[in-house]
Amino acid sequence: MTAQAESVPETTDHLVEVLKALANPIRLQVLGWLREPDRHFPPENAIADQNEVGVCVSHLQAKLGLAQSTVSAYLALLQRAGLVESTRVGKWTHYRRDERRIAQLVDLLGRSI
């Protein structure tokens, strides 16, 4: 078996993980909001630059109207899939899209199906 053939299951497994993360309408909506954070979250309420650092999880929770544990679980799944990255600012965690990884995943998806 070639090295390329050996890497296929990892690629396939990762794509399945990403597609599962995207299969939830709320997680998909969060990714959309994070594309243009200043449009969806008032910048004057942010404690850090939303475009550089990301959106505070408490602001996401307030906008979604869901329990903190649910929002955290959704964001953890998006992070494991490589779609978002987190940054701590004091005691708050901020999330932003990982545009480089998203572009790589789109490319991988295009080559895989």
All heavy atoms as an XYZ file, in Angstrom:
887
protein
N       0.844     -1.174      0.000
C       0.000      0.000      0.000
C       0.893      1.242      0.000
O       1.853      1.312      0.736
C      -0.895     -0.037      1.233
C      -1.956      1.034      1.219
S      -3.039      0.972      2.665
C      -4.224     -0.240      2.133
N       0.560      2.252     -0.776
C       1.372      3.459     -0.866
C       1.065      4.384      0.313
O       0.038      4.260      0.974
C       1.089      4.218     -2.187
O      -0.249      4.697     -2.137
C       1.309      3.330     -3.401
N       1.964      5.334      0.510
C       1.768      6.312      1.592
C       0.495      7.115      1.352
O      -0.221      7.454      2.277
C       2.975      7.237      1.692
N       0.202      7.420      0.085
C      -0.996      8.192     -0.227
C      -2.238      7.394      0.151
O      -3.169      7.923      0.748
C      -1.031      8.561     -1.709
C      -2.224      9.427     -2.073
C      -2.221      9.808     -3.535
O      -1.481      9.266     -4.335
N      -3.074     10.738     -3.883
N      -2.282      6.120     -0.172
C      -3.435      5.294      0.162
C      -3.602      5.170      1.675
O      -4.717      5.112      2.174
C      -3.304      3.917     -0.474
N      -2.499      5.140      2.417
C      -2.580      5.040      3.868
C      -3.172      6.303      4.495
O      -3.777      6.239      5.544
C      -1.196      4.770      4.453
C      -0.692      3.369      4.141
C       0.735      3.156      4.601
O       1.287      4.046      5.278
O       1.300      2.121      4.262
N      -3.004      7.461      3.868
C      -3.515      8.704      4.444
C      -4.983      8.937      4.122
O      -5.603      9.799      4.711
C      -2.683      9.892      3.971
O      -2.885     10.111      2.591
N      -5.544      8.175      3.217
C      -6.931      8.387      2.814
C      -7.906      8.236      3.974
O      -8.767      9.089      4.160
C      -7.309      7.469      1.624
C      -8.789      7.518      1.339
C      -6.523      7.883      0.394
N      -7.808      7.196      4.821
C      -8.757      7.107      5.927
C      -8.717      8.316      6.851
O      -9.753      8.774      7.309
C      -8.334      5.832      6.659
C      -7.658      5.020      5.626
C      -6.956      6.022      4.739
N      -7.515      8.856      7.144
C      -7.437     10.049      7.989
C      -8.153     11.223      7.331
O      -8.880     11.948      7.972
C      -5.979     10.407      8.262
C      -5.278      9.409      9.140
C      -3.813      9.734      9.311
O      -3.390     10.849      8.983
O      -3.108      8.857      9.775
N      -7.953     11.378      6.036
C      -8.610     12.457      5.311
C     -10.115     12.252      5.317
O     -10.879     13.173      5.590
C      -8.081     12.521      3.866
O      -6.676     12.717      3.914
C      -8.716     13.633      3.087
N     -10.540     11.040      5.048
C     -11.966     10.730      5.036
C     -12.566     10.926      6.420
O     -13.635     11.532      6.559
C     -12.188      9.285      4.547
O     -11.618      9.152      3.244
C     -13.661      8.939      4.492
N     -11.890     10.436      7.448
C     -12.388     10.607      8.815
C     -12.517     12.082      9.173
O     -13.496     12.498      9.805
C     -11.468      9.917      9.822
C     -11.531      8.396      9.726
O     -12.467      7.863      9.089
O     -10.634      7.749     10.289
N     -11.532     12.876      8.769
C     -11.580     14.309      9.072
C     -12.740     14.978      8.329
O     -13.454     15.797      8.914
C     -10.257     14.985      8.739
C     -10.233     16.420      9.147
N     -10.285     16.821     10.463
C     -10.207     17.555      8.412
C     -10.278     18.140     10.521
N     -10.227     18.607      9.295
N     -12.932     14.626      7.079
C     -14.053     15.199      6.321
C     -15.383     14.835      6.962
O     -16.285     15.672      7.048
C     -14.029     14.719      4.871
C     -13.188     15.536      3.919
C     -13.214     14.917      2.524
C     -13.648     16.976      3.853
N     -15.515     13.618      7.418
C     -16.749     13.198      8.083
C     -16.967     14.025      9.344
O     -18.075     14.494      9.608
C     -16.715     11.684      8.392
C     -17.849     11.285      9.329
C     -16.783     10.878      7.096
N     -15.900     14.260     10.102
C     -16.003     15.078     11.317
C     -16.451     16.500     10.983
O     -17.319     17.069     11.646
C     -14.657     15.102     12.041
C     -14.682     15.827     13.357
C     -13.341     15.825     14.075
O     -12.437     15.079     13.682
O     -13.221     16.592     15.035
N     -15.882     17.069      9.933
C     -16.244     18.430      9.525
C     -17.699     18.479      9.071
O     -18.454     19.376      9.465
C     -15.313     18.937      8.399
C     -15.830     20.227      7.800
C     -13.902     19.123      8.931
N     -18.100     17.517      8.262
C     -19.473     17.508      7.760
C     -20.476     17.313      8.888
O     -21.558     17.921      8.866
C     -19.635     16.452      6.673
C     -18.844     16.748      5.389
C     -18.924     15.571      4.429
C     -19.319     18.031      4.726
N     -20.139     16.512      9.881
C     -21.008     16.365     11.046
C     -21.136     17.692     11.795
O     -22.219     18.052     12.251
C     -20.470     15.291     11.988
C     -20.711     13.885     11.511
C     -20.144     12.890     12.513
C     -20.302     11.457     12.051
N     -19.714     10.510     13.018
N     -20.029     18.405     11.928
C     -20.062     19.706     12.612
C     -20.940     20.692     11.857
O     -21.659     21.491     12.461
C     -18.648     20.266     12.759
N     -20.919     20.625     10.537
C     -21.706     21.544      9.706
C     -23.165     21.120      9.571
O     -23.997     21.897      9.097
C     -21.074     21.665      8.322
C     -19.688     22.304      8.280
C     -19.116     22.222      6.872
C     -19.741     23.740      8.770
N     -23.488     19.893      9.963
C     -24.839     19.365      9.776
C     -25.860     19.979     10.736
O     -27.060     19.830     10.533
C     -24.831     17.844      9.936
N     -25.404     20.675     11.750
C     -26.302     21.297     12.708
C     -26.563     22.740     12.282
O     -25.624     23.521     12.115
C     -25.656     21.254     14.100
C     -26.505     21.908     15.148
O     -26.672     23.116     15.151
N     -27.036     21.109     16.057
N     -27.832     23.130     12.106
C     -28.122     24.494     11.626
C     -27.619     25.603     12.550
O     -27.234     26.665     12.075
C     -29.644     24.533     11.498
C     -30.157     23.315     12.167
C     -29.047     22.343     12.311
N     -27.586     25.349     13.846
C     -27.105     26.384     14.768
C     -25.605     26.570     14.618
O     -25.109     27.697     14.563
C     -27.499     26.057     16.217
C     -29.018     26.146     16.359
C     -26.811     27.001     17.200
C     -29.562     25.679     17.684
N     -24.856     25.468     14.529
C     -23.404     25.593     14.342
C     -23.097     26.272     13.005
O     -22.178     27.092     12.908
C     -22.741     24.218     14.434
C     -22.759     23.658     15.844
C     -21.886     22.436     15.984
N     -22.327     21.304     15.214
C     -23.063     20.294     15.678
N     -23.452     20.282     16.941
N     -23.391     19.285     14.893
N     -23.857     25.944     11.994
C     -23.674     26.582     10.684
C     -23.975     28.079     10.776
O     -23.245     28.909     10.211
C     -24.580     25.899      9.664
C     -24.290     26.104      8.205
C     -22.873     25.714      7.841
C     -25.274     25.292      7.365
N     -25.008     28.430     11.521
C     -25.353     29.844     11.719
C     -24.240     30.582     12.456
O     -23.878     31.708     12.091
C     -26.659     29.952     12.496
C     -27.151     31.370     12.672
C     -28.509     31.407     13.344
O     -28.761     30.662     14.292
N     -29.377     32.261     12.850
N     -23.664     29.962     13.477
C     -22.565     30.578     14.220
C     -21.399     30.853     13.291
O     -20.804     31.938     13.328
C     -22.142     29.690     15.421
C     -20.812     30.149     15.992
C     -23.218     29.694     16.490
N     -21.048     29.900     12.426
C     -19.961     30.127     11.463
C     -20.270     31.308     10.556
O     -19.382     32.094     10.222
C     -19.717     28.873     10.623
C     -18.847     27.813     11.247
C     -18.765     26.600     10.332
C     -17.468     28.336     11.557
N     -21.516     31.441     10.154
C     -21.916     32.585      9.333
C     -21.761     33.893     10.075
O     -21.259     34.880      9.534
N     -22.177     33.918     11.328
C     -22.026     35.129     12.136
C     -20.562     35.487     12.323
O     -20.201     36.669     12.275
C     -22.663     34.947     13.509
C     -24.153     34.880     13.530
C     -25.020     35.311     12.563
C     -24.959     34.359     14.578
N     -26.313     35.076     12.948
C     -26.306     34.499     14.186
C     -24.671     33.780     15.805
C     -27.365     34.083     14.995
C     -25.723     33.359     16.608
C     -27.060     33.520     16.203
N     -19.729     34.482     12.528
C     -18.310     34.747     12.772
C     -17.574     35.222     11.523
O     -16.471     35.760     11.621
C     -17.622     33.502     13.350
C     -18.070     33.092     14.750
C     -17.353     31.818     15.186
C     -17.871     34.210     15.758
N     -18.179     35.042     10.367
C     -17.562     35.553      9.134
C     -17.513     37.077      9.169
O     -16.543     37.689      8.727
C     -18.342     35.096      7.912
C     -17.721     35.651      6.624
C     -18.500     35.259      5.423
N     -18.338     33.821      5.245
C     -18.781     33.157      4.206
N     -19.444     33.780      3.267
N     -18.595     31.872      4.108
N     -18.569     37.710      9.693
C     -18.647     39.170      9.804
C     -19.076     39.531     11.227
O     -20.218     39.925     11.451
C     -19.661     39.719      8.802
C     -19.339     39.450      7.353
C     -20.428     39.964      6.438
O     -21.462     39.285      6.311
O     -20.235     41.062      5.883
N     -18.183     39.400     12.176
C     -18.596     39.580     13.576
C     -19.146     40.965     13.903
O     -20.115     41.067     14.665
C     -17.325     39.289     14.372
C     -16.204     39.395     13.400
C     -16.772     39.085     12.055
N     -18.590     42.019     13.333
C     -19.076     43.367     13.654
C     -20.493     43.599     13.124
O     -21.204     44.462     13.634
C     -18.133     44.436     13.104
C     -16.829     44.494     13.878
O     -16.777     43.967     15.006
O     -15.856     45.052     13.355
N     -20.898     42.846     12.141
C     -22.252     42.968     11.589
C     -23.280     42.295     12.499
O     -24.433     42.716     12.567
C     -22.293     42.334     10.200
C     -23.621     42.414      9.531
C     -23.546     41.900      8.117
N     -24.883     41.791      7.577
C     -25.268     40.867      6.740
N     -24.412     39.978      6.280
N     -26.504     40.827      6.314
N     -22.851     41.257     13.205
C     -23.791     40.465     13.991
C     -23.678     40.678     15.502
O     -24.578     40.286     16.242
C     -23.602     38.976     13.669
C     -23.872     38.671     12.233
N     -25.143     38.578     11.718
C     -23.032     38.471     11.192
C     -25.078     38.318     10.432
N     -23.806     38.259     10.082
N     -22.581     41.273     15.944
C     -22.362     41.527     17.367
C     -21.870     42.961     17.521
O     -20.851     43.323     16.927
C     -21.315     40.551     17.935
C     -21.713     39.111     17.777
C     -21.309     38.398     16.658
C     -22.508     38.488     18.727
C     -21.691     37.074     16.489
C     -22.891     37.169     18.560
C     -22.484     36.457     17.440
N     -22.562     43.786     18.287
C     -22.160     45.192     18.424
C     -20.722     45.328     18.911
O     -20.380     44.829     19.980
C     -23.141     45.752     19.453
C     -24.287     44.787     19.486
C     -23.733     43.464     19.087
N     -19.866     45.973     18.109
C     -18.457     46.114     18.506
C     -18.273     46.866     19.823
O     -17.315     46.624     20.550
C     -17.815     46.883     17.355
C     -18.809     46.953     16.270
C     -20.133     46.554     16.826
N     -19.194     47.758     20.152
C     -19.050     48.528     21.393
C     -19.224     47.644     22.637
O     -18.804     48.026     23.731
C     -20.024     49.709     21.435
C     -21.483     49.334     21.341
C     -22.022     49.215     19.910
O     -21.248     49.296     18.945
O     -23.244     49.034     19.780
N     -19.814     46.452     22.482
C     -19.961     45.525     23.614
C     -18.759     44.594     23.759
O     -18.648     43.879     24.747
C     -21.226     44.681     23.455
C     -22.489     45.511     23.551
O     -22.485     46.613     24.078
N     -23.577     44.989     23.037
N     -17.873     44.589     22.790
C     -16.735     43.663     22.794
C     -15.631     44.167     23.717
O     -15.397     45.370     23.826
C     -16.197     43.506     21.380
N     -14.948     43.229     24.366
C     -13.811     43.601     25.215
C     -12.496     43.486     24.448
O     -11.451     43.846     24.956
C     -13.753     42.758     26.494
C     -13.571     41.276     26.177
C     -14.972     42.983     27.359
C     -13.238     40.437     27.383
N     -12.564     42.965     23.221
C     -11.389     42.831     22.354
C     -11.860     42.978     20.910
O     -13.059     42.898     20.635
C     -10.718     41.477     22.566
N     -10.929     43.203     20.019
C     -11.262     43.329     18.597
C     -11.837     42.015     18.092
O     -11.163     40.997     18.056
C     -10.008     43.700     17.801
C     -10.298     43.964     16.333
O     -11.175     43.301     15.755
O      -9.625     44.842     15.757
N     -13.099     42.043     17.701
C     -13.798     40.834     17.280
C     -13.224     40.226     16.009
O     -13.318     39.017     15.799
C     -15.292     41.120     17.079
C     -15.970     41.541     18.350
C     -17.444     41.814     18.183
O     -18.222     41.289     18.951
N     -17.842     42.611     17.225
N     -12.644     41.046     15.160
C     -12.074     40.532     13.914
C     -10.711     39.881     14.146
O     -10.348     38.948     13.450
C     -11.966     41.650     12.874
C     -13.330     42.142     12.460
O     -14.115     41.401     11.880
N     -13.632     43.386     12.773
N      -9.981     40.391     15.132
C      -8.650     39.852     15.436
C      -8.717     38.685     16.418
O      -8.066     37.671     16.227
C      -7.760     40.947     16.031
C      -7.402     42.053     15.060
C      -6.386     41.613     14.035
O      -5.486     40.839     14.383
O      -6.505     42.049     12.878
N      -9.475     38.866     17.493
C      -9.492     37.906     18.589
C     -10.696     36.969     18.496
O     -10.607     35.802     18.820
C      -9.481     38.636     19.947
C      -9.562     37.677     21.100
C      -8.247     39.511     20.059
N     -11.817     37.495     18.050
C     -13.038     36.707     17.949
C     -14.144     37.265     18.812
O     -14.011     38.310     19.434
N     -15.242     36.538     18.839
C     -16.432     36.941     19.580
C     -16.456     36.180     20.901
O     -16.221     34.974     20.938
C     -17.703     36.634     18.756
C     -18.958     36.934     19.559
C     -17.694     37.419     17.455
N     -16.753     36.892     21.964
C     -16.820     36.293     23.289
C     -17.952     35.258     23.324
O     -19.046     35.497     22.796
C     -17.073     37.373     24.335
S     -17.118     36.729     26.019
N     -17.675     34.135     23.952
C     -18.670     33.066     24.022
C     -19.947     33.549     24.701
O     -21.046     33.114     24.345
C     -18.088     31.803     24.700
C     -17.856     32.018     26.174
C     -18.969     30.605     24.460
N     -19.842     34.489     25.634
C     -21.047     34.999     26.299
C     -21.939     35.767     25.330
O     -23.164     35.734     25.450
C     -20.679     35.869     27.501
O     -19.990     37.023     27.095
N     -21.339     36.434     24.346
C     -22.140     37.135     23.338
C     -22.816     36.145     22.400
O     -23.959     36.361     21.986
C     -21.270     38.125     22.556
C     -20.753     39.248     23.402
N     -19.535     39.831     23.193
C     -21.278     39.872     24.478
C     -19.340     40.772     24.096
N     -20.382     40.808     24.885
N     -22.110     35.079     22.061
C     -22.729     34.026     21.246
C     -23.885     33.389     22.000
O     -24.960     33.164     21.438
C     -21.691     32.965     20.873
C     -20.648     33.391     19.844
C     -19.446     32.461     19.880
C     -21.264     33.415     18.455
N     -23.674     33.111     23.274
C     -24.704     32.501     24.091
C     -25.946     33.396     24.158
O     -27.073     32.925     23.996
C     -24.171     32.239     25.496
C     -25.196     31.640     26.432
C     -24.721     31.590     27.870
O     -23.591     31.955     28.187
N     -25.590     31.144     28.754
N     -25.740     34.689     24.374
C     -26.863     35.616     24.473
C     -27.643     35.681     23.160
O     -28.873     35.683     23.168
C     -26.358     37.005     24.860
N     -26.937     35.711     22.044
C     -27.597     35.801     20.743
C     -28.355     34.511     20.414
O     -29.435     34.548     19.843
C     -26.580     36.115     19.649
C     -27.216     36.414     18.295
C     -26.183     37.000     17.357
C     -26.767     37.290     15.995
N     -27.194     38.679     15.857
N     -27.790     33.378     20.797
C     -28.432     32.098     20.510
C     -29.563     31.787     21.488
O     -30.485     31.047     21.145
C     -27.396     30.968     20.569
C     -26.387     30.945     19.425
C     -25.244     29.989     19.743
C     -27.073     30.555     18.123
N     -29.473     32.315     22.705
C     -30.489     32.025     23.704
C     -30.437     30.589     24.194
O     -31.463     30.021     24.576
N     -29.252     30.004     24.184
C     -29.061     28.628     24.621
C     -28.236     28.591     25.894
O     -27.562     29.567     26.233
C     -28.349     27.816     23.532
C     -29.082     27.673     22.200
C     -28.181     27.003     21.178
C     -30.364     26.877     22.389
N     -28.248     27.464     26.567
C     -27.443     27.287     27.774
C     -25.964     27.378     27.430
O     -25.540     26.999     26.326
C     -27.742     25.926     28.405
N     -25.182     27.880     28.384
C     -23.744     28.031     28.172
C     -23.106     26.696     27.831
O     -22.235     26.618     26.970
C     -23.113     28.644     29.424
C     -21.645     28.979     29.293
C     -20.731     27.818     29.641
O     -21.089     26.952     30.425
N     -19.565     27.794     29.021
N     -23.548     25.627     28.465
C     -22.957     24.314     28.205
C     -23.224     23.854     26.771
O     -22.346     23.254     26.141
C     -23.487     23.276     29.199
O     -24.899     23.175     29.107
N     -24.384     24.163     26.247
C     -24.717     23.798     24.862
C     -23.861     24.587     23.881
O     -23.290     24.020     22.945
C     -26.211     24.049     24.585
O     -26.992     23.283     25.512
C     -26.587     23.682     23.165
N     -23.751     25.889     24.115
C     -22.946     26.737     23.232
C     -21.486     26.297     23.287
O     -20.832     26.174     22.242
C     -23.097     28.232     23.614
C     -22.165     29.106     22.792
C     -24.543     28.677     23.430
N     -20.979     26.011     24.471
C     -19.595     25.557     24.599
C     -19.377     24.231     23.879
O     -18.345     24.037     23.224
C     -19.218     25.412     26.078
O     -19.159     26.687     26.674
N     -20.333     23.320     23.975
C     -20.213     22.034     23.279
C     -20.215     22.239     21.763
O     -19.436     21.602     21.040
C     -21.349     21.098     23.694
N     -21.071     23.121     21.265
C     -21.102     23.414     19.826
C     -19.773     23.993     19.361
O     -19.234     23.593     18.330
C     -22.230     24.405     19.505
C     -23.616     23.819     19.483
C     -24.722     24.650     19.381
C     -23.848     22.456     19.561
C     -26.012     24.136     19.352
C     -25.126     21.940     19.533
C     -26.206     22.778     19.430
O     -27.478     22.279     19.384
N     -19.233     24.931     20.131
C     -17.975     25.571     19.747
C     -16.802     24.595     19.842
O     -15.903     24.632     18.997
C     -17.737     26.811     20.602
C     -18.720     27.951     20.312
C     -18.669     28.998     21.407
C     -18.455     28.565     18.957
N     -16.823     23.716     20.822
C     -15.767     22.704     20.937
C     -15.783     21.775     19.731
O     -14.721     21.418     19.198
C     -15.936     21.915     22.230
N     -16.967     21.409     19.276
C     -17.069     20.551     18.093
C     -16.554     21.275     16.848
O     -15.811     20.694     16.041
C     -18.515     20.101     17.895
C     -18.773     19.116     16.776
C     -18.023     17.820     17.004
C     -20.262     18.845     16.658
N     -16.910     22.537     16.701
C     -16.405     23.324     15.568
C     -14.887     23.460     15.641
O     -14.203     23.424     14.617
C     -17.067     24.704     15.537
C     -18.546     24.741     15.166
C     -19.124     26.135     15.375
C     -18.760     24.282     13.736
N     -14.360     23.591     16.848
C     -12.910     23.720     17.010
C     -12.214     22.399     16.674
O     -11.192     22.390     15.990
C     -12.572     24.175     18.423
C     -11.111     24.523     18.597
C     -10.838     25.231     19.905
O     -11.648     25.213     20.833
N      -9.695     25.870     19.991
N     -12.741     21.282     17.133
C     -12.146     19.976     16.812
C     -12.163     19.715     15.313
O     -11.265     19.082     14.770
C     -12.875     18.847     17.542
C     -12.503     18.713     18.987
C     -13.012     17.417     19.591
N     -14.441     17.197     19.428
C     -15.385     17.670     20.243
N     -15.049     18.399     21.288
N     -16.653     17.406     20.024
N     -13.179     20.240     14.636
C     -13.285     20.076     13.187
C     -12.354     21.029     12.441
O     -12.214     20.934     11.224
C     -14.736     20.289     12.733
N     -11.727     21.967     13.158
C     -10.791     22.895     12.532
C     -11.454     24.099     11.886
O     -10.846     24.767     11.057
N     -12.684     24.392     12.277
C     -13.413     25.492     11.660
C     -13.290     26.801     12.435
O     -13.439     27.872     11.860
C     -14.891     25.110     11.502
C     -15.124     23.869     10.626
C     -16.562     23.400     10.742
C     -14.755     24.159      9.182
N     -13.044     26.705     13.739
C     -12.851     27.902     14.562
C     -11.641     27.700     15.452
O     -11.187     26.570     15.665
C     -14.093     28.234     15.437
C     -15.318     28.505     14.596
C     -14.358     27.153     16.462
N     -11.136     28.815     15.961
C     -10.058     28.761     16.944
C     -10.453     29.659     18.103
O     -11.234     30.602     17.939
C      -8.721     29.151     16.333
C      -8.710     30.455     15.589
C      -7.449     30.647     14.766
O      -6.604     29.751     14.732
O      -7.324     31.723     14.178
N      -9.927     29.347     19.264
C     -10.284     30.102     20.458
C      -9.082     30.861     20.997
O      -7.940     30.458     20.805
C     -10.840     29.174     21.541
O      -9.848     28.276     21.982
N      -9.395     31.960     21.678
C      -8.388     32.783     22.340
C      -8.958     33.214     23.685
O     -10.119     33.636     23.755
C      -8.068     34.041     21.497
O      -7.640     33.644     20.210
C      -7.009     34.895     22.163
N      -8.147     33.099     24.715
C      -8.563     33.570     26.032
C      -8.169     35.032     26.195
O      -7.058     35.421     25.869
C      -7.892     32.758     27.137
C      -8.268     31.305     27.190
C      -9.566     31.031     27.854
N      -9.554     31.429     29.253
C     -10.585     31.272     30.052
N     -11.682     30.725     29.614
N     -10.523     31.656     31.304
N      -9.104     35.821     26.685
C      -8.849     37.210     27.047
C      -9.349     37.352     28.477
O     -10.561     37.399     28.710
C      -9.565     38.203     26.101
C      -9.332     39.635     26.564
C      -9.139     38.014     24.662
N      -8.416     37.369     29.407
C      -8.810     37.355     30.816
C      -9.525     36.049     31.120
O      -9.026     34.974     30.820
N     -10.729     36.157     31.668
C     -11.483     34.950     31.982
C     -12.460     34.559     30.868
O     -13.177     33.578     31.003
C     -12.230     35.127     33.309
C     -13.289     36.198     33.305
C     -13.956     36.301     34.668
C     -15.055     37.360     34.642
N     -15.795     37.393     35.894
N     -12.456     35.302     29.779
C     -13.388     35.049     28.687
C     -12.711     34.344     27.516
O     -11.566     34.641     27.180
C     -14.004     36.362     28.196
C     -14.827     37.028     29.250
C     -16.123     36.756     29.577
C     -14.417     38.076     30.124
N     -16.535     37.559     30.602
C     -15.510     38.381     30.965
C     -13.227     38.768     30.288
C     -15.450     39.361     31.940
C     -13.163     39.741     31.261
C     -14.268     40.033     32.070
N     -13.453     33.465     26.884
C     -12.966     32.785     25.688
C     -13.666     33.386     24.476
O     -14.885     33.581     24.476
C     -13.255     31.266     25.756
O     -12.654     30.750     26.949
C     -12.689     30.546     24.553
N     -12.864     33.694     23.463
C     -13.358     34.271     22.222
C     -13.134     33.276     21.081
O     -12.133     32.564     21.072
C     -12.614     35.572     21.903
C     -12.928     36.679     22.850
N     -12.548     36.659     24.173
C     -13.601     37.832     22.666
C     -12.971     37.774     24.765
N     -13.612     38.491     23.867
N     -14.049     33.266     20.134
C     -13.951     32.354     18.993
C     -13.993     33.141     17.696
O     -14.726     34.114     17.567
C     -15.109     31.348     19.006
C     -14.962     30.316     20.090
C     -15.456     30.552     21.362
C     -14.313     29.119     19.843
C     -15.311     29.614     22.370
C     -14.154     28.171     20.845
C     -14.659     28.425     22.100
O     -14.507     27.492     23.083
N     -13.157     32.678     16.755
C     -13.191     33.240     15.406
C     -12.971     32.112     14.421
O     -12.471     31.049     14.760
C     -12.157     34.340     15.226
C     -10.725     33.887     15.300
C      -9.798     35.103     15.188
N      -8.445     34.692     15.442
C      -7.522     34.537     14.493
N      -7.822     34.783     13.235
N      -6.305     34.151     14.796
N     -13.391     32.364     13.209
C     -13.221     31.367     12.157
C     -11.741     31.188     11.851
O     -10.982     32.141     11.893
C     -13.933     31.829     10.878
C     -15.438     31.797     10.975
C     -16.104     32.564      9.851
N     -15.593     32.239      8.544
C     -16.304     31.639      7.581
N     -17.552     31.329      7.794
N     -15.767     31.404      6.416
N     -11.368     29.975     11.516
C     -10.008     29.700     11.063
C     -10.072     29.650      9.539
O     -10.295     28.602      8.948
C      -9.499     28.379     11.644
C      -8.030     28.142     11.333
O      -7.523     28.704     10.352
O      -7.392     27.368     12.079
N      -9.920     30.813      8.920
C     -10.117     30.939      7.470
C      -9.138     30.076      6.673
O      -9.500     29.534      5.634
C     -10.006     32.402      7.043
C     -11.082     33.303      7.625
C     -12.508     32.970      7.197
O     -12.709     32.204      6.227
O     -13.435     33.479      7.855
N      -7.914     29.950      7.163
C      -6.928     29.128      6.458
C      -7.378     27.673      6.433
O      -7.370     27.025      5.396
C      -5.553     29.267      7.128
C      -4.432     28.495      6.424
C      -3.124     28.566      7.213
N      -3.233     28.038      8.555
C      -3.202     26.731      8.865
N      -3.077     25.837      7.925
N      -3.296     26.338     10.117
N      -7.796     27.166      7.583
C      -8.252     25.773      7.659
C      -9.538     25.566      6.884
O      -9.726     24.525      6.257
C      -8.469     25.354      9.118
C      -7.240     25.277      9.973
C      -6.403     24.018      9.757
N      -7.100     22.759      9.860
C      -7.311     22.065     10.960
N      -6.877     22.511     12.118
N      -7.943     20.908     10.922
N     -10.432     26.547      6.905
C     -11.678     26.427      6.145
C     -11.365     26.330      4.657
O     -11.923     25.490      3.951
C     -12.634     27.596      6.460
C     -13.177     27.452      7.891
C     -13.778     27.655      5.449
C     -13.971     28.634      8.384
N     -10.440     27.151      4.167
C     -10.047     27.090      2.755
C      -9.438     25.735      2.419
O      -9.729     25.159      1.355
C      -9.069     28.213      2.429
N      -8.610     25.203      3.313
C      -8.020     23.879      3.084
C      -9.096     22.802      3.041
O      -9.041     21.885      2.224
C      -7.008     23.553      4.179
C      -5.740     24.359      4.112
C      -4.832     24.120      5.316
O      -5.259     23.591      6.342
N      -3.576     24.519      5.179
N     -10.077     22.910      3.925
C     -11.149     21.921      3.964
C     -12.020     21.989      2.715
O     -12.437     20.958      2.184
C     -11.986     22.109      5.222
C     -11.276     21.734      6.509
C     -12.037     22.254      7.715
C     -11.078     20.232      6.609
N     -12.281     23.201      2.239
C     -13.057     23.354      0.999
C     -12.298     22.716     -0.157
O     -12.876     21.992     -0.981
C     -13.366     24.844      0.730
C     -13.902     25.057     -0.674
C     -14.347     25.376      1.770
N     -10.984     22.950     -0.220
C     -10.169     22.348     -1.250
C     -10.175     20.827     -1.148
O     -10.347     20.119     -2.139
C      -8.738     22.882     -1.159
C      -7.834     22.298     -2.223
O      -8.128     22.475     -3.423
O      -6.828     21.633     -1.851
N     -10.020     20.313      0.060
C     -10.026     18.865      0.291
C     -11.355     18.261     -0.105
O     -11.417     17.209     -0.752
C      -9.717     18.577      1.758
C      -9.697     17.126      2.198
C      -8.643     16.346      1.423
C      -9.434     17.038      3.692
N     -12.438     18.918      0.243
C     -13.761     18.440     -0.114
C     -13.923     18.388     -1.627
O     -14.429     17.413     -2.185
C     -14.839     19.329      0.512
C     -16.284     18.895      0.321
C     -16.522     17.525      0.930
C     -17.210     19.921      0.933
N     -13.438     19.439     -2.310
C     -13.504     19.478     -3.766
C     -12.734     18.363     -4.429
O     -13.126     17.848     -5.482
N     -11.645     17.942     -3.807
C     -10.824     16.857     -4.378
C     -11.337     15.485     -3.973
O     -10.962     14.491     -4.581
C      -9.368     17.007     -3.925
C      -8.667     18.188     -4.579
C      -7.183     18.278     -4.197
N      -7.036     18.786     -2.823
C      -6.487     18.104     -1.819
N      -6.015     16.903     -1.992
N      -6.406     18.635     -0.614
N     -12.177     15.413     -2.944
C     -12.585     14.125     -2.393
C     -13.896     13.594     -2.941
O     -14.135     12.385     -2.917
C     -12.702     14.221     -0.865
O     -11.460     14.559     -0.311
N     -14.765     14.481     -3.397
C     -16.062     13.989     -3.893
C     -16.277     14.374     -5.339
O     -15.638     15.215     -5.880
C     -17.241     14.471     -3.035
C     -17.344     15.990     -3.000
C     -17.109     13.928     -1.635
C     -18.592     16.485     -2.355
